[in-house]
Amino acid sequence: MEEQVKSLIEELKPYLNQDGGDIEFIRFEDNYVYIKLTGACRDCMFQDNTIAYGIEALLKDRIPEIEGVINVDL
């Protein structure tokens, strides 16, 4: 399942890159996907919306077992 999550995140990268942002896969644990938003996405005021209605929605749609997406600010 982790490889499927990584593949989907790679699909999302071009959309975030268009606005100067990026996404990194950190880990998949207990059905939660841990990511790190970087670039323009890191400090964007719409970061929560991007995660909830973009990233999490796509991942849950394609992999129903996913419980959520957590942004890790490392």
N, C-alpha and C positions, 0 to 999 in steps of 0.2 A: 504494500500500500504506500510506503514511503516513496518509492520510485514514481508512482502515479502522481503523488502530491508534487514532487519536484518537477515533473513534466508539466503539470498544470501551471505551476508558478512560472516556468519558462515561457508559457503561452501568454501570461499576463505582463511580462516584462516590457514588451514593446509599447504597450498602452501607457505604462507609467513613465517610460523613457521619453515619450512625446512631450511630457510636461516637465522634464528635467529630473524626474524621480527614478527610483529603482527599488527593487525588493530582493532580499536575500533569504533563502531557506536556512533556518537555524536547526530545527529538529522536529520530529514527529513523535509525540509521547502521549499515551493514554487517550488516543483519539483527538488530541489537540495539535494544531499546527502552529509552531513558533516561527515567526518571521521577524525580519528587521527591515523597516522602511528607511531608505537612505535618499540622499540628494534632496531635491525640492520637496519630496514627500515627508521627509523627516520632521520638518517644522510647519507643515501645512495645516491650516485650521480645519481642513476637511478630511484629515487623516482618519478619524473614526468612521466617517461615512465611506471612505474608500475601502477600509477593512471590512465593515459590516455589509455594505450593499454591493461591493465589487468582489473582493477577494474571497471573503467567507461565503457569500452567496454562490459563487461559481464552484468553490471546492465542495460545499455541501450538496449542491445539485449533482455533481459528478461522482462524489464519494459520500453517500448518505451517512456513513458511520462517523464522519467527522463531527465533533461536538462544538468546535469553535476555533478561532484564529486569534493568537495572542502576539501582539507586537512587543518585541524585546528591544529595549533601548540599551545597547551595550556600549 
